[in-house]
Amino acid sequence: MENAVPSQESGSEMNAVQEAKFNTAEEANAFYEVAKQRLLNVNKWDEVAKVPSSTFILCGPSGESVERNVQLGDFLKIDIPGPGTSTGDGYDWVKVEFIEEQHEGGATTMSFRVRPTDNTQSPEQAVAHFFDDAATSTFQVKKIGNVITAEVHGRNETPNTHTDHVLDNIRNTMVGLGAKIGASYPQWKGLVAGIAAVD
């Protein structure tokens, strides 16, 4: 069974976790389904997070916006506050490379993982994201006993400074360094807190 969270090899890493505890297995099982739906409905993440944050737009394999749960091969088009890149037409782009519900050792985990990619709506073959394509983000909901956790794990995060656009390189350096020192953490903490919110 593939490990949804890659090993940390280079750059920085980020982990945001929020848990919710329940008195009975029935309550935990019911809430797991609620949390899983919140996780997979990417278009609603900005509402779930309840904090000022980036907007995530789910796109199908050809780059068109879609209204459904995330699937393997989809793209996320991310509108980060502040200037975007010319490479991404103002957005940062990632591709869904893994999605699976796993059952192991008494735990049930729904995971999907994304990696920076090119802008599917542009002929330019260049990573359109402030991190290079060694970076990944893994989003998870886990149920272990009567405890549900929502988690985001960033791995191998290095700024993407090798584009053909000088301004993009500067922007990516600034955003990437900001993420490295924790500027993106409140957004991810807000997301996991929203996914795991009982009320």
N, C-alpha and C positions, 0 to 999 in steps of 0.2 A: 504494500500500500504506500503510495507516494506521500512524502511529508509535505503538507501544504505550505509550510513556512520554510523557505530555503535557509541554509546555513549562512552565517555572517562571515564574509570573506574580506570585504574592503569598504571604505567609506564609513558612514554612520548607520546606526540602527535606531528604531523607534518602537515602543510598545505602549499601547493604551488598552486598559482592561477595566471593565465594570461588571460587577456581579449582582445577581438578585437571588435571594434565598426563599424557599417555600416550605410550608409545613408538611405537605403531602406530595407523593409521586404524581398524583392526578393533577394537582395545581402546577407542578413543575413541567409536566408533559404538555399541558395546555399552553403555558406561557412560552415554552420552547417554540411552538408553532407560530405564536405571535411574533416573537423576536426574529425567527427565521424569515418571516414575511417582510419585516422591516429591513432586514439585511439585504434581501434580494430585490427589493423595490428601490433601486438606485435613484430614480427620478424624484423620490420623496425625501432623500437624505437631508436636504437643507431644512425641511420641516421637522424631521426627526431630531436633528442635532439641537435645535432651539437656541443656537448661538449664531452670531454673524459668521458666515463661513463661505467656502467655495460652493458653487452650484455644479451638480453632476448631471449630465445629460446622457442617457443611455442611447447608444447607436447600434444598429445592426451591422452585420458583416460588410455591407457596402457603404457604411457611414451615415445612413439615414436615421433620424431620430425615431425611436420606437417607444410605445407605452406598454410595457410588460415587465416581467421579472428578467433579471440578467441571465444570459446563457453563454456557454463556451463559444469563443470566437467573436463575441460582441466587443464594442469599443465604448469607453467612457470619455466623453468630451467634457473637460473640466474648465470652468470659468473661475479663475482665481482673482480675488480683489487686486486691483492694480493693473499695470500694463501687461498685455499678453505678448506672444511671440508672433513674428511674421510667418515663421515656419508653420505654426499651428493655426493661422488665421485668427489669432487672438485667444486661442485655447491651448490647453495642455491635453495631450492624448495618451491614453493607455489602452492596452488590449487585454481581454480576459483570456488567460492561457490555462487556467485550471479551475474547475468547479466540481465539487463532489461532496456528498454526505457520507461520512465515514462512521463506522461503529467499531470501537476497539476498547477492550478492557473496561467495559461498563460505561463508557462515555460515548455520546453521540455528538458529532461535530459537523456543522455545515460550513464549508469554506469556499471562498473563491479568491483567486490571486490574479493581479494585474501587473503588467510590465510596460514601461514607456515605449511608445511606438511612433511611427510616422503619422502624419495627418492623412487619413484615408481620402479626403476630399481635395487633395493637392497632388500634382504630378511629382512634386519634390520628394525624393526618397531620403528623408532625414528625420531623426528622432525629434518629435515636437513635444518636448516636456522639459521641465527644469532639471530633472535627473537624467542621467544616461541610462541606456537599456540594460545595464547590469542590476539596476534597482528593481525591487518588487515591493508590492503592498499586498498583504493577505488579510482578508476580512473574514471573521469567524463568529459563529454562535455555537456555544458548547453546552451540553447538559451532562453533568456528573452528579448522580444522585438527585437531590432536590435543589441543586444550585445551577443556575443558568449564568453563563458569562458571555459578554460581547467583547470582542477583541479586534484590534488592528495591529499588525506587525509590519514595520518597514525594515527592509534589509538591503545592505550594499548600496547605500544612498550617496551618490557622488554627483555634483553639479555637471550638467551637460554644457560644456564650454567648447565644443568642437563643431559647431554649426558653421554655415557659410555666411551667417549674418552677425556682424559685430555687436549690434544692439541686443540681439537675442542672447549672445554669449554673456554680455554684461548683466542682462536681466536674469538669466539662469543662474549666474554666479551669486547674485544678491538673494534671489529666492531660495536657492539651494543652501546658502550659508545661513539664511534665516531659519530654514527648516532644521538645519543641523544644531542650532543653538536653542531649538525648542519652539520656534514661532508657529509651527504647524500643529504642535501637540494639543493646544486648546480645542482646535477643530476636531481632531480625532477623539479626544476625550469627550467632547460634546456629542459626537456621533455614537460612541459606545454607551454613554450615559442615556441617550435617547432610545437606543435599541433595547437596553435593559430596564427601561423605566416601567414600573408596574402600574402606575396611575396614568 
